[in-house]
């Protein structure tokens, strides 16, 4: 992205905040993978949105009262620089369009001075919904920065809500990047589908997607890929991808490339061999639901209304398939989510659909007793006149 993109995002944030706000946010830190090795680094999306830096432990400070902004470089030892490298000051300035880069000690000194003008500092906290249900260890950079700010300022507030609202409406440049990620994902889907009949294990197909993405210059998968054959598809986030595939099974794919920071998120369900009548029936019902839900999307539609109508559609699907019980037993996830820098980009701060939103539509039916799981997911751009299906070129057909 051009540095003007990040500068524009910073301006939009300042304009949305109250006059003269002080914003201090951090990128992610590295996370341990093995005894002395880190996981592949992934930047925190809000931080990237504002400055484009993809290295760990950098800070961004925006002082709206003075119209100033600085990047704060992490403290790296000589050994770290030799083994891991690091982003130079010149490189950081070029990427972000920010002219001032300082070290941590200088940043803390300046922040203490700013207490003369600011009693409140705004930062980005750990996502509330993740803190509530996550079983994994959260990246600690955001909580550690907040503790630092709380020792300096009288009050520390979270500006995540404002950033979520801004990020929900994509610019032309962002939409182009999402389209590129979608197109790359579609291209690989077409390759993999041709290999399905001869492939023996789920991981063979995962490897092909990964190869295609990296060979195209992508960072790889936007999220852990799902290639779930047979009953594995009834585990919504099945990511082992180790099972042997057998003729007569359905194989559910949930795959997306990440390209230039932006994600695709596409699901298809294909038959390996000749599908049974029941498999065809379930797939056809989900496919029809996909089209009906997409037809609901247009500017001005309230999300409460949208979710109520999609629930009615999925209830009808369950009844048509002669399944007993509440429809949520067979469709336990949301009909979709926002899409962008995060695979699950938030739309929660908007009450209705607006042009520039990109969202997924992903109806699914999962019947563990029958070993059938079907999900079909497209990536939809809300336009001034309706929608554009960014993944429309990829067939939804079972065979």
VEXVOKE-916328 format. One record per residue (C-alpha): chain; residue in three letters; x, z, y; residue number from 0. Coordinates in nm, 2 decimals, always signed. Layout:
BEGIN
chain|resn|east|up|north|resi
A|ala|X|Z|Y|NUM;
...
//
This chain:
BEGIN
chain|resn|east|up|north|resi
A|unk|+0.00|+0.00|+0.00|0;
A|unk|+0.11|-0.07|+0.36|1;
A|unk|+0.20|+0.25|+0.55|2;
A|unk|-0.08|+0.16|+0.79|3;
A|unk|-0.32|+0.24|+0.51|4;
A|unk|-0.19|+0.60|+0.48|5;
A|unk|-0.18|+0.64|+0.86|6;
A|unk|-0.54|+0.53|+0.89|7;
A|unk|-0.64|+0.78|+0.62|8;
A|unk|-0.47|+1.06|+0.81|9;
A|unk|-0.65|+0.96|+1.13|10;
A|unk|-0.98|+0.96|+0.95|11;
A|unk|-0.91|+1.31|+0.82|12;
A|unk|-0.82|+1.44|+1.16|13;
A|unk|-1.13|+1.28|+1.32|14;
A|unk|-1.35|+1.44|+1.06|15;
A|unk|-1.20|+1.79|+1.10|16;
A|unk|-1.28|+2.01|+1.40|17;
A|unk|-1.07|+1.93|+1.71|18;
A|unk|-0.70|+2.02|+1.67|19;
A|unk|-0.71|+2.14|+1.31|20;
A|unk|-0.39|+2.21|+1.13|21;
A|unk|-0.37|+2.06|+0.78|22;
A|unk|-0.09|+2.15|+0.53|23;
A|unk|-0.11|+2.01|+0.18|24;
A|unk|+0.12|+1.96|-0.11|25;
A|unk|+0.18|+1.71|-0.38|26;
A|unk|+0.19|+1.82|-0.74|27;
A|unk|+0.49|+1.98|-0.90|28;
A|unk|+0.64|+1.87|-1.23|29;
A|unk|+0.50|+2.03|-1.55|30;
A|unk|+0.69|+2.13|-1.86|31;
A|unk|+0.66|+1.91|-2.16|32;
A|unk|+0.94|+2.03|-2.39|33;
A|unk|+1.20|+2.31|-2.37|34;
A|unk|+1.40|+2.13|-2.10|35;
A|unk|+1.19|+1.82|-2.02|36;
A|unk|+0.90|+1.76|-1.79|37;
A|unk|+0.59|+1.55|-1.85|38;
A|unk|+0.57|+1.21|-1.68|39;
A|unk|+0.49|+1.29|-1.32|40;
A|unk|+0.14|+1.21|-1.18|41;
A|unk|+0.08|+1.27|-0.81|42;
A|unk|-0.21|+1.47|-0.67|43;
A|unk|-0.46|+1.21|-0.54|44;
A|unk|-0.55|+1.36|-0.20|45;
A|unk|-0.18|+1.39|-0.12|46;
A|unk|-0.11|+1.03|-0.22|47;
A|unk|-0.41|+0.91|-0.02|48;
A|unk|-0.26|+1.06|+0.30|49;
A|unk|+0.10|+0.96|+0.27|50;
A|unk|+0.18|+0.75|-0.05|51;
A|unk|+0.46|+0.98|-0.17|52;
A|unk|+0.49|+0.97|-0.55|53;
A|unk|+0.76|+1.23|-0.59|54;
A|unk|+0.70|+1.60|-0.68|55;
A|unk|+0.69|+1.90|-0.45|56;
A|unk|+0.66|+1.73|-0.11|57;
A|unk|+0.44|+1.87|+0.16|58;
A|unk|+0.25|+1.70|+0.44|59;
A|unk|+0.17|+1.88|+0.77|60;
A|unk|-0.07|+1.74|+1.03|61;
A|unk|-0.11|+1.92|+1.36|62;
A|unk|-0.42|+1.78|+1.52|63;
A|unk|-0.38|+1.98|+1.84|64;
A|unk|-0.04|+1.82|+1.91|65;
A|unk|-0.10|+1.48|+1.74|66;
A|unk|+0.21|+1.54|+1.53|67;
A|unk|+0.28|+1.51|+1.16|68;
A|unk|+0.57|+1.58|+0.93|69;
A|unk|+0.68|+1.54|+0.57|70;
A|unk|+0.85|+1.83|+0.41|71;
A|unk|+1.11|+1.74|+0.15|72;
A|unk|+1.16|+1.97|-0.16|73;
A|unk|+1.48|+2.16|-0.20|74;
A|unk|+1.69|+1.99|-0.47|75;
A|unk|+2.02|+2.10|-0.60|76;
A|unk|+2.31|+1.86|-0.64|77;
A|unk|+2.26|+1.87|-1.02|78;
A|unk|+1.89|+1.78|-0.98|79;
A|unk|+1.98|+1.48|-0.76|80;
A|unk|+2.24|+1.36|-1.01|81;
A|unk|+2.01|+1.38|-1.31|82;
A|unk|+1.67|+1.31|-1.16|83;
A|unk|+1.74|+1.13|-0.83|84;
A|unk|+1.50|+1.19|-0.55|85;
A|unk|+1.33|+1.02|-0.26|86;
A|unk|+1.54|+0.98|+0.05|87;
A|unk|+1.42|+1.06|+0.40|88;
A|unk|+1.44|+0.70|+0.49|89;
A|unk|+1.23|+0.60|+0.19|90;
A|unk|+0.97|+0.87|+0.26|91;
A|unk|+0.94|+0.74|+0.62|92;
A|unk|+0.90|+0.38|+0.51|93;
A|unk|+0.63|+0.46|+0.25|94;
A|unk|+0.43|+0.69|+0.46|95;
A|unk|+0.48|+0.57|+0.82|96;
A|unk|+0.56|+0.93|+0.92|97;
A|unk|+0.87|+0.96|+1.14|98;
A|unk|+0.97|+1.32|+1.09|99;
A|unk|+1.10|+1.46|+0.76|100;
A|unk|+1.22|+1.82|+0.75|101;
A|unk|+1.33|+2.07|+0.48|102;
A|unk|+1.14|+2.37|+0.36|103;
A|unk|+1.31|+2.63|+0.57|104;
A|unk|+1.25|+2.43|+0.89|105;
A|unk|+0.88|+2.38|+0.78|106;
A|unk|+0.83|+2.75|+0.74|107;
A|unk|+0.99|+2.82|+1.07|108;
A|unk|+0.76|+2.57|+1.25|109;
A|unk|+0.45|+2.70|+1.07|110;
A|unk|+0.52|+3.05|+1.19|111;
A|unk|+0.55|+2.91|+1.54|112;
A|unk|+0.22|+2.74|+1.51|113;
A|unk|+0.04|+3.07|+1.46|114;
A|unk|+0.05|+3.08|+1.85|115;
A|unk|-0.19|+2.79|+1.85|116;
A|unk|-0.37|+2.81|+1.51|117;
A|unk|-0.53|+3.11|+1.34|118;
A|unk|-0.66|+2.89|+1.06|119;
A|unk|-0.47|+2.64|+0.83|120;
A|unk|-0.65|+2.39|+0.61|121;
A|unk|-0.52|+2.29|+0.27|122;
A|unk|-0.64|+2.13|-0.05|123;
A|unk|-0.71|+2.38|-0.33|124;
A|unk|-0.74|+2.33|-0.71|125;
A|unk|-1.07|+2.16|-0.79|126;
A|unk|-1.35|+2.41|-0.85|127;
A|unk|-1.51|+2.23|-1.14|128;
A|unk|-1.17|+2.20|-1.32|129;
A|unk|-1.10|+2.57|-1.27|130;
A|unk|-1.43|+2.65|-1.43|131;
A|unk|-1.41|+2.46|-1.76|132;
A|unk|-1.05|+2.35|-1.81|133;
A|unk|-0.86|+2.49|-2.11|134;
A|unk|-0.53|+2.34|-2.00|135;
A|unk|-0.28|+2.49|-1.76|136;
A|unk|-0.34|+2.38|-1.40|137;
A|unk|-0.07|+2.25|-1.18|138;
A|unk|+0.03|+2.55|-0.97|139;
A|unk|+0.16|+2.38|-0.65|140;
A|unk|-0.16|+2.40|-0.46|141;
A|unk|-0.22|+2.77|-0.54|142;
A|unk|+0.14|+2.85|-0.45|143;
A|unk|+0.12|+2.67|-0.12|144;
A|unk|-0.20|+2.85|-0.04|145;
A|unk|-0.04|+3.19|-0.10|146;
A|unk|+0.24|+3.09|+0.14|147;
A|unk|+0.00|+2.99|+0.41|148;
A|unk|-0.20|+3.31|+0.36|149;
A|unk|+0.11|+3.51|+0.44|150;
A|unk|+0.15|+3.32|+0.77|151;
A|unk|-0.20|+3.25|+0.90|152;
A|unk|-0.50|+3.47|+0.95|153;
A|unk|-0.72|+3.24|+0.75|154;
A|unk|-0.68|+2.95|+0.51|155;
A|unk|-0.97|+2.71|+0.45|156;
A|unk|-1.01|+2.43|+0.20|157;
A|unk|-1.05|+2.07|+0.34|158;
A|unk|-1.12|+1.92|-0.01|159;
A|unk|-1.48|+1.85|+0.08|160;
A|unk|-1.39|+1.64|+0.37|161;
A|unk|-1.13|+1.44|+0.17|162;
A|unk|-1.38|+1.38|-0.11|163;
A|unk|-1.63|+1.24|+0.14|164;
A|unk|-1.37|+1.01|+0.29|165;
A|unk|-1.24|+0.89|-0.04|166;
A|unk|-1.58|+0.81|-0.18|167;
A|unk|-1.61|+0.51|+0.05|168;
A|unk|-1.34|+0.26|-0.04|169;
A|unk|-1.17|+0.03|+0.20|170;
A|unk|-1.12|-0.34|+0.13|171;
A|unk|-0.76|-0.28|+0.02|172;
A|unk|-0.87|+0.00|-0.22|173;
A|unk|-1.14|-0.22|-0.37|174;
A|unk|-0.89|-0.50|-0.43|175;
A|unk|-0.66|-0.26|-0.61|176;
A|unk|-0.94|-0.13|-0.83|177;
A|unk|-1.04|-0.49|-0.91|178;
A|unk|-0.68|-0.57|-1.01|179;
A|unk|-0.68|-0.27|-1.24|180;
A|unk|-1.01|-0.37|-1.39|181;
A|unk|-0.89|-0.73|-1.44|182;
A|unk|-0.58|-0.61|-1.62|183;
A|unk|-0.79|-0.39|-1.84|184;
A|unk|-1.03|-0.68|-1.92|185;
A|unk|-0.74|-0.91|-2.01|186;
A|unk|-0.60|-0.65|-2.26|187;
A|unk|-0.95|-0.59|-2.41|188;
A|unk|-0.97|-0.96|-2.49|189;
A|unk|-0.63|-0.95|-2.66|190;
A|unk|-0.72|-0.64|-2.86|191;
A|unk|-1.06|-0.76|-2.97|192;
A|unk|-0.90|-1.06|-3.13|193;
A|unk|-0.67|-0.82|-3.33|194;
A|unk|-0.95|-0.59|-3.44|195;
A|unk|-1.04|-0.76|-3.77|196;
A|unk|-0.68|-0.73|-3.90|197;
A|unk|-0.58|-0.40|-3.75|198;
A|unk|-0.57|-0.10|-3.99|199;
A|unk|-0.53|+0.20|-3.76|200;
A|unk|-0.66|+0.30|-3.42|201;
A|unk|-0.31|+0.35|-3.29|202;
A|unk|-0.22|-0.01|-3.34|203;
A|unk|-0.48|-0.11|-3.08|204;
A|unk|-0.37|+0.17|-2.85|205;
A|unk|-0.02|+0.03|-2.87|206;
A|unk|-0.14|-0.31|-2.77|207;
A|unk|-0.32|-0.18|-2.46|208;
A|unk|-0.01|+0.02|-2.36|209;
A|unk|+0.21|-0.28|-2.40|210;
A|unk|-0.01|-0.51|-2.20|211;
A|unk|-0.04|-0.26|-1.92|212;
A|unk|+0.33|-0.19|-1.88|213;
A|unk|+0.43|-0.56|-1.92|214;
A|unk|+0.20|-0.63|-1.62|215;
A|unk|+0.38|-0.38|-1.41|216;
A|unk|+0.12|-0.10|-1.44|217;
A|unk|+0.21|+0.26|-1.48|218;
A|unk|+0.01|+0.25|-1.80|219;
A|unk|-0.31|+0.42|-1.89|220;
A|unk|-0.52|+0.57|-1.61|221;
A|unk|-0.62|+0.85|-1.86|222;
A|unk|-0.57|+0.93|-2.22|223;
A|unk|-0.71|+0.63|-2.41|224;
A|unk|-1.00|+0.66|-2.66|225;
A|unk|-1.01|+0.44|-2.97|226;
A|unk|-1.26|+0.60|-3.20|227;
A|unk|-1.38|+0.45|-3.52|228;
A|unk|-1.68|+0.56|-3.72|229;
A|unk|-1.77|+0.93|-3.67|230;
A|unk|-1.47|+0.98|-3.44|231;
A|unk|-1.68|+0.82|-3.17|232;
A|unk|-1.92|+1.12|-3.17|233;
A|unk|-1.64|+1.33|-3.02|234;
A|unk|-1.67|+1.23|-2.66|235;
A|unk|-1.30|+1.28|-2.57|236;
A|unk|-1.15|+1.18|-2.90|237;
A|unk|-0.79|+1.08|-2.82|238;
A|unk|-0.59|+1.13|-3.14|239;
A|unk|-0.63|+0.76|-3.22|240;
A|unk|-0.47|+0.82|-3.57|241;
A|unk|-0.75|+0.73|-3.81|242;
A|unk|-0.76|+0.44|-4.05|243;
A|unk|-1.03|+0.19|-3.95|244;
A|unk|-1.26|+0.05|-4.22|245;
A|unk|-1.48|-0.26|-4.24|246;
A|unk|-1.83|-0.18|-4.15|247;
A|unk|-1.75|+0.08|-3.89|248;
A|unk|-1.81|+0.06|-3.52|249;
A|unk|-1.50|+0.12|-3.30|250;
A|unk|-1.56|+0.27|-2.95|251;
A|unk|-1.30|+0.20|-2.69|252;
A|unk|-1.27|+0.39|-2.35|253;
A|unk|-0.97|+0.24|-2.18|254;
A|unk|-0.85|+0.19|-1.82|255;
A|unk|-0.52|+0.07|-1.66|256;
A|unk|-0.38|+0.24|-1.35|257;
A|unk|-0.23|-0.01|-1.11|258;
A|unk|-0.09|+0.07|-0.76|259;
A|unk|-0.25|+0.41|-0.78|260;
A|unk|-0.60|+0.30|-0.86|261;
A|unk|-0.78|+0.33|-1.20|262;
A|unk|-1.01|+0.12|-1.41|263;
A|unk|-1.25|+0.29|-1.66|264;
A|unk|-1.42|+0.05|-1.91|265;
A|unk|-1.59|+0.13|-2.24|266;
A|unk|-1.69|-0.11|-2.51|267;
A|unk|-1.81|-0.07|-2.87|268;
A|unk|-1.72|-0.34|-3.12|269;
A|unk|-1.80|-0.39|-3.49|270;
A|unk|-1.52|-0.41|-3.74|271;
A|unk|-1.66|-0.65|-3.99|272;
A|unk|-2.03|-0.71|-4.02|273;
A|unk|-2.25|-0.45|-3.85|274;
A|unk|-2.55|-0.29|-4.02|275;
A|unk|-2.90|-0.34|-3.88|276;
A|unk|-2.90|+0.02|-3.76|277;
A|unk|-2.56|-0.02|-3.58|278;
A|unk|-2.70|-0.33|-3.41|279;
A|unk|-3.02|-0.15|-3.31|280;
A|unk|-2.83|+0.14|-3.15|281;
A|unk|-2.59|-0.09|-2.97|282;
A|unk|-2.87|-0.31|-2.84|283;
A|unk|-3.05|-0.01|-2.70|284;
A|unk|-2.74|+0.12|-2.52|285;
A|unk|-2.67|-0.23|-2.39|286;
A|unk|-3.02|-0.26|-2.25|287;
A|unk|-2.99|+0.08|-2.09|288;
A|unk|-2.67|-0.03|-1.92|289;
A|unk|-2.85|-0.33|-1.75|290;
A|unk|-3.14|-0.11|-1.65|291;
A|unk|-2.93|+0.16|-1.49|292;
A|unk|-2.71|-0.09|-1.30|293;
A|unk|-3.03|-0.24|-1.16|294;
A|unk|-3.12|+0.10|-1.00|295;
A|unk|-2.80|+0.10|-0.78|296;
A|unk|-2.82|-0.01|-0.42|297;
A|unk|-2.75|+0.13|-0.08|298;
A|unk|-2.99|+0.41|+0.03|299;
A|unk|-3.08|+0.52|-0.32|300;
A|unk|-3.05|+0.90|-0.35|301;
A|unk|-2.84|+1.04|-0.63|302;
A|unk|-3.11|+1.28|-0.73|303;
A|unk|-3.36|+1.00|-0.77|304;
A|unk|-3.09|+0.79|-0.95|305;
A|unk|-3.02|+1.06|-1.20|306;
A|unk|-3.39|+1.13|-1.26|307;
A|unk|-3.45|+0.77|-1.34|308;
A|unk|-3.15|+0.73|-1.56|309;
A|unk|-3.26|+1.04|-1.76|310;
A|unk|-3.60|+0.87|-1.81|311;
A|unk|-3.42|+0.55|-1.94|312;
A|unk|-3.21|+0.75|-2.18|313;
A|unk|-3.51|+0.95|-2.30|314;
A|unk|-3.68|+0.62|-2.38|315;
A|unk|-3.38|+0.49|-2.56|316;
A|unk|-3.37|+0.80|-2.78|317;
A|unk|-3.74|+0.78|-2.86|318;
A|unk|-3.70|+0.41|-2.94|319;
A|unk|-3.43|+0.48|-3.19|320;
A|unk|-3.66|+0.74|-3.36|321;
A|unk|-3.43|+1.03|-3.30|322;
A|unk|-3.58|+1.38|-3.30|323;
A|unk|-3.51|+1.65|-3.04|324;
A|unk|-3.40|+1.65|-2.68|325;
A|unk|-3.24|+1.33|-2.56|326;
A|unk|-2.93|+1.53|-2.44|327;
A|unk|-2.84|+1.59|-2.81|328;
A|unk|-2.76|+1.22|-2.83|329;
A|unk|-2.66|+1.15|-2.47|330;
A|unk|-2.46|+1.47|-2.37|331;
A|unk|-2.26|+1.33|-2.08|332;
A|unk|-2.33|+1.21|-1.73|333;
A|unk|-2.44|+0.85|-1.67|334;
A|unk|-2.13|+0.79|-1.46|335;
A|unk|-1.90|+0.90|-1.19|336;
A|unk|-1.70|+0.78|-0.89|337;
A|unk|-1.39|+0.57|-0.96|338;
A|unk|-1.07|+0.53|-0.75|339;
A|unk|-0.74|+0.72|-0.73|340;
A|unk|-0.89|+0.98|-0.97|341;
A|unk|-1.07|+0.84|-1.27|342;
A|unk|-1.34|+1.09|-1.19|343;
A|unk|-1.36|+1.04|-0.82|344;
A|unk|-1.62|+1.26|-0.65|345;
A|unk|-1.93|+1.13|-0.50|346;
A|unk|-2.08|+1.48|-0.46|347;
A|unk|-2.05|+1.50|-0.08|348;
A|unk|-2.29|+1.21|-0.03|349;
A|unk|-2.66|+1.24|-0.11|350;
A|unk|-2.72|+0.87|-0.13|351;
A|unk|-2.54|+0.55|-0.24|352;
A|unk|-2.34|+0.37|+0.03|353;
A|unk|-2.16|+0.04|+0.05|354;
A|unk|-1.80|+0.08|-0.05|355;
A|unk|-1.87|+0.33|-0.33|356;
A|unk|-1.72|+0.24|-0.67|357;
A|unk|-1.89|+0.41|-0.96|358;
A|unk|-1.91|+0.38|-1.34|359;
A|unk|-2.23|+0.33|-1.54|360;
A|unk|-2.18|+0.45|-1.90|361;
A|unk|-2.48|+0.50|-2.12|362;
A|unk|-2.41|+0.61|-2.47|363;
A|unk|-2.58|+0.73|-2.79|364;
A|unk|-2.40|+0.95|-3.04|365;
A|unk|-2.55|+1.03|-3.39|366;
A|unk|-2.31|+1.24|-3.59|367;
A|unk|-2.54|+1.25|-3.89|368;
A|unk|-2.52|+0.87|-3.91|369;
A|unk|-2.15|+0.84|-3.81|370;
A|unk|-2.25|+0.62|-3.52|371;
A|unk|-2.13|+0.64|-3.16|372;
A|unk|-2.18|+0.37|-2.90|373;
A|unk|-2.08|+0.37|-2.53|374;
A|unk|-2.08|+0.08|-2.29|375;
A|unk|-1.93|+0.13|-1.95|376;
A|unk|-1.89|-0.10|-1.65|377;
A|unk|-1.73|-0.04|-1.31|378;
A|unk|-1.98|-0.11|-1.02|379;
A|unk|-1.91|-0.16|-0.65|380;
A|unk|-2.20|-0.08|-0.42|381;
A|unk|-2.23|-0.36|-0.17|382;
A|unk|-2.45|-0.40|+0.15|383;
A|unk|-2.70|-0.60|-0.05|384;
A|unk|-2.68|-0.43|-0.39|385;
A|unk|-2.40|-0.43|-0.64|386;
A|unk|-2.10|-0.62|-0.77|387;
A|unk|-2.01|-0.55|-1.14|388;
A|unk|-1.63|-0.55|-1.13|389;
A|unk|-1.61|-0.56|-1.51|390;
A|unk|-1.88|-0.82|-1.57|391;
A|unk|-1.63|-1.07|-1.72|392;
A|unk|-1.59|-0.85|-2.03|393;
A|unk|-1.85|-0.92|-2.28|394;
A|unk|-2.07|-0.63|-2.39|395;
A|unk|-2.16|-0.79|-2.72|396;
A|unk|-2.11|-0.60|-3.05|397;
A|unk|-1.96|-0.89|-3.24|398;
//
